[in-house]
Amino acid sequence: MTNKNKTPIPPNTYIILSCYNEEETLQEVVEELVERGFNVIITDDGSSDKSPEIARNLVIKYPQMVDYYRHVINVGLGGAIKTGIQAALSKDAEILITFDADGQHNPEDLYNMYPPIENKEADVVIAARDFNDMPRGRKFGNTVMNYITYIFQGKMVKDSQSGLRAFSRKAAEMITLNSPQYGVSSEIIGEIERKNLRLKEVPMTTIYDQRTIEKGTNLFVGLKIVFEFMNEMFK
């Protein structure tokens, strides 16, 4: 697919693709991004499947557009995002967009992410899912996490656990990420509030299948995030 009748992709825009055991979807997701003209940084968080082999082959196939970074052990989503941000900044990225490798994001939604930053309307853009379209368990878990994020991070947003986010270079340099796990999504919201960054929320579509439903925010993941926040508070 081509970028017809859409805002041209600004120079030095990088997609940060966090990956953990995504052999079923990684190649298709990366190729859809590259075909649209996006630079991609794959951050492999210690995958034990064929993801590393697939990622290396993608670097060979698209040497000018795909880069690959790998954690030797599984650190967690927060660690993968942090590595991706650092890698993108080292490449002089001006706009950084986090994107999931499991196929749940529609690449067409990317064209809504960078214009508010390019036009100086926002420092951070977060794509919000329609909770009414979510499976019941996911809807409950994500609604609870919005309130938990507000309690611990001091800011209410439409979709605190969204994995589709865009940052200006300034914002990416300012935010400090300490959470190694899923708590990073809420931590980013807190950093937006603490650093007085301008936030814009835009709608997005989400592709649900059994894999993405199982990997999403549920009650168990929510409890882990709460314990992570409490541990940080009482250090």
Helices and strands as residue ranges (DSSP letters): E 13-19, H 26-35, E 39-45, H 51-61, E 66-71, H 77-90, E 95-100, G 107-112, H 115-118, E 124-128, G 131-133, H 136-153, E 165-168, H 169-174, H 184-194, E 199-203, H 210-215, H 219-233
